[in-house]
Amino acid sequence: MLEVYVPATSANIGPGYDCLGLCLDLFNKFTFEEIEEGLEFGECEEAFANEDNLVYKTMLYFYDKVKPKKIPKGIKISFENNIPICRGLGSSSTCIVAGLMAANVLSEANLSKDEILKLAIELEGHPDNVAPAIYGNMIIAFMEDGNLYHEKIKVPDGIRFLAMVPNFELSTEKARAVLPKQIPHKDGVFNVSRCALLIAAFTNNNLDLVKVACKDKFHQDYRSHLINNYDDIVAYANTLDSLGTFLSGAGPTIMTLAKDSDKEILDKMNDYLSTLEDDWQILDLHCDAEGAYCKQV
C-alpha cells in the first residue's frame, strides 16, 4: 500500500500571476492499493468515486505518456481531504500531483521531480500550484520552448499565513473568465516591479517591503467583485500589523501574512470576519519546505 501526501498551495502571491506559488503545511492524504483488476474507491466522496476522478485520470495520463513496463492491473484509491475544495488553495493540484507520484512509484518508472512537474504542468496548464506542491517552499517556475525553469525562494522563518476561507466556492474557470485579454503597458511594469520586490523582500528577509510588494494589476482587481466583502477584508487586514494581503490563487480565499510573534491578529481578524454576511474560517498555516512525499505502508 502506498500513501501520498500532497500539500496545499497558494498561487500568484500578489503580482506573481501564473508563475509564483507557495507550499503550505496542510496536506491531503491519498492511499493507493493494487488490486487484481479494475478501479475501486475506499474513503471518497460519492461524487468523485468514478472513472472521471482526477487522481485516476492523472494516473492513466502518466501511463499513456510514459509507457512504463509495469502498469497495475487494478487500483483502489482512498482520500483524506483536509484542503478546502474550489477555494484557491490548490486542492485540484493535489490530485494531479498525487496521481503522478503514485503512478511513478507503482509503475517503477523512477521519473525525477522535474519530469513529474512537466507532466503536471501539461495537465494543470501553469506551474504556480503544482511546482510548490512538488518542491516545497516558494517557487518561481515557467515553461519556455518545452523547457522547464524553476528556482526556490526561501520564505523567512517566523511568518504565518492566515488563509481566510469563505463558505462559498469560486471555480478557476469563472475566475479566469473575468480577466482581460490584454493589459496596459503600465500595468505590466507595475507587476514586474512588485514581483521583483516581493522576491527580494523574502530573499533578504526585509519584511517591511512585503505589503507594497503584494499589490497587483493582473488579476486581483478583476476578481475582487466575485468575492463578497473582498475590498473590506483586505482594507481591514492592512490596518493591522499584517505583513501583506493577497488573493490566494484564483480565490475566494484571501491570504494575510503576519509574524509568528503577533499574537493578536488572528483574534482580531476572526472578530471582524464574524460581522460579515458569509461564514469565514481562518486556517493558521506556515510555509512547508519539503512538499509532497510518498510512504510505503
C-alpha positions as CSV (number, residue, x, y, z in Angstrom):
1,M,0.0,0.0,0.0
2,L,1.2,3.4,-0.9
3,E,0.4,6.7,0.8
4,V,1.0,10.0,-0.9
5,Y,0.8,13.3,1.0
6,V,0.4,16.5,-1.1
7,P,0.3,20.0,0.5
8,A,-2.0,22.9,-0.1
9,T,-0.5,25.8,-2.1
10,S,-1.2,29.4,-2.6
11,A,-0.6,30.6,-6.2
12,N,0.1,34.0,-7.7
13,I,1.2,35.6,-4.4
14,G,0.0,39.0,-5.4
15,P,1.9,40.1,-8.5
16,G,3.3,36.6,-9.4
17,Y,0.5,35.7,-11.8
18,D,0.7,32.1,-13.1
19,C,4.4,31.8,-12.1
20,L,4.8,32.2,-8.3
21,G,3.5,29.8,-5.7
22,L,3.9,28.9,-2.1
23,C,3.7,25.5,-0.3
24,L,1.7,25.3,2.9
25,D,1.7,22.9,5.8
26,L,-1.8,21.5,5.2
27,F,-1.9,18.1,3.5
28,N,-4.3,15.9,1.6
29,K,-3.6,12.2,2.0
30,F,-4.1,9.7,-0.8
31,T,-3.8,5.9,-0.4
32,F,-3.3,3.6,-3.3
33,E,-3.6,-0.2,-3.1
34,E,-3.0,-2.6,-6.0
35,I,-5.9,-5.0,-6.6
36,E,-6.5,-7.8,-9.1
37,E,-8.3,-5.7,-11.7
38,G,-10.5,-2.6,-12.2
39,L,-11.0,0.6,-10.1
40,E,-12.3,0.8,-6.6
41,F,-12.6,3.6,-4.1
42,G,-12.2,3.4,-0.4
43,E,-12.9,6.6,1.6
44,C,-14.0,9.0,-1.0
45,E,-17.0,11.4,-1.6
46,E,-19.6,9.7,-3.8
47,A,-19.4,12.5,-6.4
48,F,-15.8,11.7,-7.1
49,A,-15.9,7.9,-6.9
50,N,-15.9,7.2,-10.6
51,E,-13.7,6.9,-13.6
52,D,-13.7,10.7,-14.0
53,N,-11.9,11.0,-10.8
54,L,-9.0,13.5,-11.3
55,V,-6.4,11.3,-9.5
56,Y,-7.3,8.2,-11.5
57,K,-7.4,10.1,-14.8
58,T,-4.0,11.6,-14.0
59,M,-2.6,8.1,-13.4
60,L,-3.9,7.0,-16.8
61,Y,-2.3,10.1,-18.4
62,F,1.0,9.1,-16.8
63,Y,0.9,5.6,-18.1
64,D,-0.1,6.8,-21.6
65,K,2.7,9.4,-21.8
66,V,5.5,7.5,-20.0
67,K,4.6,3.9,-21.2
68,P,6.3,2.1,-18.3
69,K,6.8,-1.6,-18.5
70,K,4.8,-2.2,-15.3
71,I,1.2,-1.0,-15.0
72,P,-1.0,-2.2,-12.2
73,K,-4.0,-4.2,-13.4
74,G,-6.2,-2.7,-10.8
75,I,-6.1,0.1,-8.2
76,K,-8.0,1.1,-5.1
77,I,-7.9,4.8,-4.1
78,S,-8.8,6.4,-0.8
79,F,-8.8,10.1,0.1
80,E,-8.4,12.1,3.2
81,N,-9.3,15.7,2.2
82,N,-8.1,18.4,4.5
83,I,-7.8,21.2,2.0
84,P,-11.0,23.1,1.1
85,I,-12.2,22.5,-2.4
86,C,-12.5,25.3,-5.0
87,R,-11.2,27.9,-2.6
88,G,-7.9,28.8,-4.1
89,L,-5.6,26.5,-2.1
90,G,-4.6,24.1,-4.8
91,S,-7.0,21.2,-4.0
92,S,-7.2,20.1,-7.6
93,S,-3.4,20.3,-7.9
94,T,-3.0,17.9,-5.0
95,C,-5.0,15.3,-7.1
96,I,-2.7,15.8,-10.1
97,V,0.5,15.6,-8.1
98,A,-0.8,12.6,-6.1
99,G,-1.8,10.7,-9.3
100,L,1.5,11.3,-11.0
101,M,3.6,10.4,-7.9
102,A,1.6,7.3,-7.3
103,A,1.8,6.2,-10.9
104,N,5.5,6.8,-10.9
105,V,6.1,4.6,-7.8
106,L,3.6,1.8,-8.7
107,S,5.0,1.5,-12.2
108,E,8.6,1.7,-11.1
109,A,9.2,4.4,-13.8
110,N,11.5,6.3,-11.4
111,L,10.9,9.7,-13.1
112,S,12.6,12.7,-11.5
113,K,10.7,15.5,-9.8
114,D,11.4,17.7,-12.8
115,E,9.9,15.1,-15.2
116,I,6.9,14.8,-12.9
117,L,6.5,18.6,-12.8
118,K,6.5,18.8,-16.6
119,L,3.7,16.3,-16.7
120,A,1.8,18.2,-14.0
121,I,2.1,21.4,-16.0
122,E,0.7,19.7,-19.1
123,L,-2.4,18.8,-17.1
124,E,-2.7,21.9,-14.9
125,G,-1.7,24.4,-17.7
126,H,0.5,26.5,-15.4
127,P,3.1,25.7,-12.7
128,D,2.3,28.0,-9.8
129,N,0.3,25.4,-7.8
130,V,2.0,22.1,-8.8
131,A,5.6,23.4,-8.6
132,P,5.5,24.3,-4.9
133,A,3.4,21.2,-4.1
134,I,6.2,19.1,-5.5
135,Y,9.2,21.0,-4.3
136,G,8.1,22.9,-1.2
137,N,8.9,26.5,-0.2
138,M,8.0,29.3,-2.5
139,I,8.8,28.6,-6.2
140,I,9.1,30.7,-9.3
141,A,8.5,28.5,-12.3
142,F,7.7,28.7,-16.0
143,M,8.0,26.8,-19.3
144,E,9.6,28.1,-22.4
145,D,10.0,26.2,-25.7
146,G,9.4,23.0,-23.9
147,N,12.0,23.7,-21.2
148,L,11.2,23.9,-17.5
149,Y,12.8,26.7,-15.5
150,H,12.3,27.0,-11.7
151,E,14.0,28.2,-8.6
152,K,13.2,28.1,-4.8
153,I,12.7,31.2,-2.8
154,K,13.2,30.5,0.9
155,V,10.5,32.0,3.0
156,P,12.0,33.6,6.2
157,D,11.3,31.8,9.4
158,G,8.7,33.3,11.8
159,I,6.0,34.0,9.2
160,R,2.4,32.7,9.4
161,F,0.0,32.6,6.6
162,L,-3.6,33.3,7.7
163,A,-5.9,31.8,5.0
164,M,-9.3,33.3,5.3
165,V,-11.6,30.8,3.7
166,P,-15.3,31.6,3.0
167,N,-18.2,29.1,2.8
168,F,-18.7,29.7,-0.9
169,E,-16.8,28.3,-3.9
170,L,-15.2,30.1,-6.9
171,S,-14.3,28.0,-9.8
172,T,-11.0,28.7,-11.6
173,E,-12.8,28.8,-14.9
174,K,-15.1,31.6,-13.7
175,A,-12.2,33.5,-12.1
176,R,-10.2,33.3,-15.4
177,A,-13.2,34.4,-17.5
178,V,-13.2,37.9,-16.0
179,L,-9.6,38.6,-16.9
180,P,-8.9,40.8,-19.9
181,K,-7.2,39.5,-23.0
182,Q,-4.7,42.4,-22.9
183,I,-3.4,44.7,-20.2
184,P,-1.9,48.2,-20.4
185,H,1.8,48.6,-20.6
186,K,1.9,50.5,-17.3
187,D,0.2,47.6,-15.5
188,G,2.9,45.2,-16.8
189,V,5.6,47.5,-15.4
190,F,3.6,47.7,-12.1
191,N,3.6,43.9,-11.7
192,V,7.2,43.3,-12.8
193,S,8.4,45.8,-10.2
194,R,6.2,44.4,-7.4
195,C,7.1,40.8,-8.2
196,A,10.8,41.6,-8.2
197,L,10.4,43.4,-4.9
198,L,8.5,40.6,-3.4
199,I,11.2,38.0,-4.2
200,A,13.9,40.4,-2.9
201,A,12.0,41.0,0.3
202,F,11.7,37.4,1.1
203,T,15.3,36.6,0.0
204,N,16.7,39.4,2.1
205,N,14.3,39.0,5.0
206,N,13.1,42.6,4.6
207,L,9.5,42.0,5.6
208,D,8.6,45.7,5.7
209,L,8.5,45.6,1.8
210,V,6.1,42.7,1.6
211,K,2.9,44.8,1.9
212,V,3.5,47.0,-1.0
213,A,5.0,44.1,-3.0
214,C,1.8,42.1,-2.7
215,K,0.0,44.7,-4.9
216,D,-1.2,43.5,-8.3
217,K,-2.7,44.8,-11.6
218,F,-3.0,41.4,-13.5
219,H,-5.9,39.6,-11.7
220,Q,-6.9,40.8,-8.2
221,D,-8.7,43.9,-9.3
222,Y,-10.7,42.0,-11.9
223,R,-11.6,39.1,-9.5
224,S,-12.4,41.1,-6.4
225,H,-16.0,41.7,-7.3
226,L,-16.6,37.9,-7.4
227,I,-15.8,37.7,-3.7
228,N,-18.2,39.2,-1.2
229,N,-16.5,41.9,1.1
230,Y,-13.1,41.4,-0.6
231,D,-12.1,45.0,-0.5
232,D,-13.4,45.4,3.1
233,I,-11.4,42.4,4.3
234,V,-8.2,43.5,2.6
235,A,-8.6,47.0,3.9
236,Y,-9.2,45.8,7.5
237,A,-6.2,43.4,7.3
238,N,-4.0,46.2,6.2
239,T,-5.0,48.3,9.2
240,L,-3.5,45.6,11.5
241,D,0.2,44.7,11.8
242,S,-0.1,42.3,8.9
243,L,2.9,42.0,6.5
244,G,0.7,41.9,3.4
245,T,-2.6,40.6,2.0
246,F,-3.3,39.0,-1.4
247,L,-5.8,36.8,-3.2
248,S,-4.9,33.1,-2.9
249,G,-4.8,31.6,-6.3
250,A,-8.0,32.5,-8.2
251,G,-9.8,32.9,-4.8
252,P,-12.0,33.1,-3.0
253,T,-9.5,32.6,-0.1
254,I,-7.8,35.7,1.0
255,M,-4.3,35.3,2.5
256,T,-2.8,37.6,5.1
257,L,0.8,37.3,6.2
258,A,1.8,38.0,9.8
259,K,4.7,37.5,12.1
260,D,4.5,34.5,14.5
261,S,5.1,36.9,17.3
262,D,1.9,38.8,16.5
263,K,-0.5,37.1,19.0
264,E,-3.5,39.4,18.4
265,I,-4.0,39.4,14.6
266,L,-5.8,36.0,14.4
267,D,-8.4,37.0,17.1
268,K,-8.9,40.4,15.5
269,M,-9.4,39.0,12.0
270,N,-11.8,36.4,13.4
271,D,-13.8,39.0,15.2
272,Y,-14.0,41.1,12.1
273,L,-15.0,38.2,9.8
274,S,-17.8,37.2,12.2
275,T,-19.5,40.5,11.4
276,L,-19.8,39.7,7.7
277,E,-22.8,38.1,6.0
278,D,-20.9,34.9,4.8
279,D,-19.2,32.4,7.1
280,W,-15.4,32.6,7.1
281,Q,-12.8,30.4,8.8
282,I,-9.1,31.2,9.2
283,L,-6.5,28.5,8.7
284,D,-3.3,29.4,10.6
285,L,-0.6,28.0,8.3
286,H,3.1,28.1,7.7
287,C,5.3,27.5,4.7
288,D,6.3,23.9,4.2
289,A,9.8,23.4,2.9
290,E,9.6,19.9,1.6
291,G,6.5,19.4,-0.5
292,A,4.8,16.2,-1.5
293,Y,6.1,12.8,-0.4
294,C,5.3,9.1,-0.6
295,K,5.3,6.5,2.1
296,Q,5.0,2.7,1.7
297,V,2.9,1.1,4.4
